[in-house]
Amino acid sequence: MNSTGAGSRGVIRRPLTTCRWVFAALSTWLAFAPALAQDDPMPRPQQLERDVQFWIRVYTQIDTNAGFLHDQYNLGVVYDTLHFALNTTPAERERQVDQAREGYVAALRRIADAGDAPLSADDQRTKDLWGADITPARLRSAIDDIRFQLGQADRFRAGLIRSGAWETHIAETLANLGLPAELAVLPHVESSFNPAAYSKVGAAGLWQFMRSTGRRYMRIDSAVDDRLDPFRSTEAAAQLLA
């Protein structure tokens, strides 16, 4: 199975590793909160809380016409929120992201070179994002770590609506194989519960099976591709996860 996200230059690429964990946690809470009120199936380590909060914002606060310009290693550092006009082309989005990124590259250089000298209001705000103990060396290293993350709130909402069509089948299939009920939310990450979803690397369907993996559990040939069948692919995913 495979997943993709918005990458550092406005194009589509694999999201940060923590995304899968936090989105599963968020989706689990939304889908199973009543049943899990007396139990915590997925404890949240304190050291991940900052990253958890970042991805919650991505999936609940901003849609695919906006995104965060942030440090890729310290997700607590969000430099800016970029908003795109409707129908903005991918090329224009990328241009705007690059322009904003270059502005913060220049700002980080100025701040690192300034030492204890006074800063402009904007540069001081940028420096304050890093906290009082930030060093010039760390700011210089951050120049290469500015990443753009596209919002996902609208896709998440649409996926929640679509998920109702297969919720019962997925739950029963997982239960029949003794798998944790929380795995039912993985298609939110894989495909936003879109059974016709294709990735650039060839993964397909609700569970984003690659052909090579899918053929171990389903029929995939020139006539039939069971990856696009949400019921059959769910059964295959459960077999893979068991």
C-alpha positions as CSV (number, residue, x, y, z in Angstrom):
1,M,0.0,0.0,0.0
2,N,1.1,3.5,-0.7
3,S,0.4,7.1,0.3
4,T,1.2,10.6,-1.0
5,G,1.1,14.1,0.2
6,A,2.0,17.7,-0.8
7,G,5.7,18.1,-1.0
8,S,8.3,20.8,-0.4
9,R,7.9,22.5,-3.8
10,G,4.2,22.4,-4.1
11,V,4.3,19.1,-6.0
12,I,2.9,15.8,-4.8
13,R,5.3,13.6,-2.8
14,R,5.3,11.3,0.2
15,P,4.3,13.0,3.5
16,L,6.4,13.0,6.6
17,T,6.4,9.7,8.5
18,T,4.5,11.2,11.5
19,C,1.6,12.1,9.2
20,R,0.4,8.5,8.9
21,W,0.6,8.0,12.7
22,V,-1.2,11.2,13.7
23,F,-3.8,10.9,10.9
24,A,-4.7,7.4,12.0
25,A,-5.0,8.8,15.6
26,L,-7.2,11.7,14.5
27,S,-9.4,9.5,12.3
28,T,-9.7,6.9,15.1
29,W,-10.8,9.5,17.6
30,L,-13.4,10.9,15.2
31,A,-14.7,7.5,14.1
32,F,-14.5,5.6,17.3
33,A,-14.6,8.2,20.1
34,P,-17.9,6.9,21.7
35,A,-16.7,3.3,21.8
36,L,-13.2,4.2,23.0
37,A,-14.3,6.6,25.8
38,Q,-13.1,4.2,28.5
39,D,-10.0,2.9,26.6
40,D,-7.0,4.5,24.9
41,P,-5.9,2.1,22.1
42,M,-3.3,4.6,20.7
43,P,-1.4,6.5,23.5
44,R,0.3,9.7,22.3
45,P,3.9,10.0,23.4
46,Q,4.6,13.5,24.7
47,Q,7.5,14.0,22.4
48,L,5.2,13.6,19.4
49,E,2.6,16.1,20.6
50,R,4.0,19.0,18.6
51,D,3.9,16.9,15.4
52,V,0.4,15.6,16.2
53,Q,-1.0,19.1,16.6
54,F,0.6,20.2,13.3
55,W,-1.1,17.3,11.3
56,I,-4.4,17.9,13.1
57,R,-4.3,21.5,11.8
58,V,-3.5,20.2,8.3
59,Y,-6.4,17.8,8.2
60,T,-9.0,20.0,10.0
61,Q,-8.2,23.7,9.6
62,I,-7.0,24.3,6.0
63,D,-8.3,22.9,2.7
64,T,-6.5,22.2,-0.6
65,N,-6.6,25.8,-1.6
66,A,-4.1,26.7,1.2
67,G,-1.1,25.3,3.0
68,F,1.6,25.8,5.6
69,L,5.2,26.9,4.9
70,H,7.1,25.2,7.8
71,D,10.3,23.7,9.0
72,Q,10.4,20.0,8.0
73,Y,12.0,18.8,11.2
74,N,10.5,21.1,13.7
75,L,6.8,21.1,13.0
76,G,6.2,23.7,15.6
77,V,7.8,26.2,13.3
78,V,5.1,27.3,10.8
79,Y,6.4,30.4,9.0
80,D,3.3,31.3,7.1
81,T,-0.1,30.1,5.8
82,L,-0.4,30.5,2.0
83,H,-3.8,30.8,0.3
84,F,-4.4,30.2,-3.4
85,A,-7.2,31.7,-5.5
86,L,-9.7,29.2,-6.9
87,N,-8.6,27.6,-10.2
88,T,-4.9,28.6,-9.6
89,T,-2.8,26.3,-11.8
90,P,-0.3,23.9,-10.3
91,A,2.5,25.9,-11.9
92,E,1.3,29.1,-10.4
93,R,0.9,27.5,-7.0
94,E,4.5,26.3,-7.2
95,R,5.7,29.7,-8.2
96,Q,3.9,31.3,-5.2
97,V,5.3,28.7,-2.9
98,D,8.8,29.2,-4.2
99,Q,8.5,33.0,-3.9
100,A,7.4,32.7,-0.3
101,R,10.1,30.2,0.5
102,E,12.8,32.4,-0.9
103,G,11.5,35.3,1.3
104,Y,12.0,33.2,4.4
105,V,15.4,31.9,3.2
106,A,16.5,35.5,3.0
107,A,15.0,36.3,6.4
108,L,16.8,33.4,8.1
109,R,20.1,34.5,6.6
110,R,19.5,38.1,7.8
111,I,18.6,36.9,11.3
112,A,21.6,34.5,11.5
113,D,24.0,37.3,10.4
114,A,22.5,39.9,12.7
115,G,23.8,38.5,15.9
116,D,22.4,40.7,18.7
117,A,21.6,43.6,16.4
118,P,17.9,44.8,16.3
119,L,15.7,43.1,13.8
120,S,12.7,44.3,11.8
121,A,9.3,43.3,13.2
122,D,8.9,40.6,10.6
123,D,12.3,39.1,11.2
124,Q,11.8,39.2,14.9
125,R,8.5,37.3,14.5
126,T,10.4,34.7,12.4
127,K,13.2,34.4,15.0
128,D,10.7,34.1,17.9
129,L,9.1,31.0,16.2
130,W,12.3,29.1,17.2
131,G,12.4,30.1,20.8
132,A,14.8,32.0,23.0
133,D,17.7,29.4,22.7
134,I,18.0,29.4,18.9
135,T,21.5,29.9,17.6
136,P,22.8,31.4,14.3
137,A,24.1,28.0,13.3
138,R,20.7,26.4,13.7
139,L,19.0,29.2,11.8
140,R,21.5,28.7,8.9
141,S,20.8,25.0,8.8
142,A,17.0,25.7,8.7
143,I,17.5,27.5,5.4
144,D,17.4,24.2,3.6
145,D,14.5,22.8,5.6
146,I,11.6,25.0,4.5
147,R,8.8,22.7,3.3
148,F,5.3,23.4,2.0
149,Q,2.3,21.2,3.2
150,L,-1.0,21.5,1.3
151,G,-4.1,21.5,3.5
152,Q,-6.3,18.4,3.5
153,A,-9.4,19.4,5.4
154,D,-11.8,19.3,2.4
155,R,-10.5,15.9,1.3
156,F,-10.8,14.6,4.8
157,R,-14.4,15.7,5.1
158,A,-15.2,14.1,1.7
159,G,-13.5,10.9,2.8
160,L,-15.5,10.8,6.0
161,I,-18.7,11.0,4.0
162,R,-17.6,8.3,1.5
163,S,-16.4,6.0,4.2
164,G,-20.0,5.4,5.4
165,A,-20.6,3.3,2.3
166,W,-18.1,0.6,3.3
167,E,-17.8,1.1,7.1
168,T,-19.8,-2.0,8.0
169,H,-18.0,-4.3,5.6
170,I,-14.5,-3.0,6.6
171,A,-15.3,-3.4,10.3
172,E,-16.7,-7.0,9.8
173,T,-13.7,-8.0,7.6
174,L,-11.2,-6.8,10.2
175,A,-13.1,-8.4,13.1
176,N,-13.2,-11.7,11.2
177,L,-9.4,-11.8,11.0
178,G,-9.0,-10.6,14.6
179,L,-7.5,-7.3,13.5
180,P,-7.7,-4.0,15.5
181,A,-10.8,-2.0,14.6
182,E,-8.6,1.1,14.3
183,L,-7.2,-0.1,11.0
184,A,-10.5,0.8,9.4
185,V,-9.3,4.4,9.2
186,L,-6.2,3.7,7.1
187,P,-8.0,4.4,3.8
188,H,-8.3,8.0,4.9
189,V,-4.5,8.2,4.6
190,E,-4.2,5.9,1.6
191,S,-7.0,7.3,-0.7
192,S,-9.4,9.5,1.2
193,F,-11.8,6.6,0.8
194,N,-11.8,7.1,-3.0
195,P,-12.1,3.6,-4.6
196,A,-11.0,5.0,-8.0
197,A,-7.9,6.7,-6.6
198,Y,-4.6,6.2,-8.4
199,S,-1.2,7.4,-7.3
200,K,1.7,8.5,-9.5
201,V,3.6,5.3,-8.7
202,G,0.7,3.1,-9.8
203,A,-1.0,2.3,-6.5
204,A,-4.8,2.0,-6.9
205,G,-8.1,1.8,-5.0
206,L,-9.3,2.3,-1.5
207,W,-6.3,0.7,0.1
208,Q,-3.7,1.9,-2.6
209,F,-2.3,-1.6,-3.5
210,M,0.6,-1.7,-5.9
211,R,0.1,-4.3,-8.6
212,S,2.9,-6.6,-7.4
213,T,1.4,-6.7,-3.9
214,G,-2.2,-6.9,-5.0
215,R,-1.7,-9.9,-7.2
216,R,-0.9,-11.9,-4.1
217,Y,-4.5,-11.5,-2.9
218,M,-6.6,-10.4,-5.8
219,R,-7.2,-10.7,-9.5
220,I,-5.4,-8.0,-11.4
221,D,-5.1,-8.4,-15.1
222,S,-6.2,-6.7,-18.4
223,A,-9.8,-7.6,-17.8
224,V,-10.3,-7.2,-14.0
225,D,-8.6,-5.1,-11.4
226,D,-9.9,-6.0,-8.0
227,R,-8.0,-3.1,-6.4
228,L,-10.8,-0.9,-7.6
229,D,-13.5,-3.0,-5.9
230,P,-13.8,-1.6,-2.4
231,F,-15.2,-4.8,-1.0
232,R,-12.7,-7.2,-2.5
233,S,-9.7,-4.9,-1.9
234,T,-10.8,-4.5,1.8
235,E,-10.7,-8.3,2.2
236,A,-7.2,-8.3,0.5
237,A,-6.0,-5.5,2.8
238,A,-7.1,-7.4,5.8
239,Q,-5.3,-10.5,4.6
240,L,-2.1,-8.5,4.1
241,L,-2.4,-6.9,7.6
242,A,-3.2,-10.1,9.4
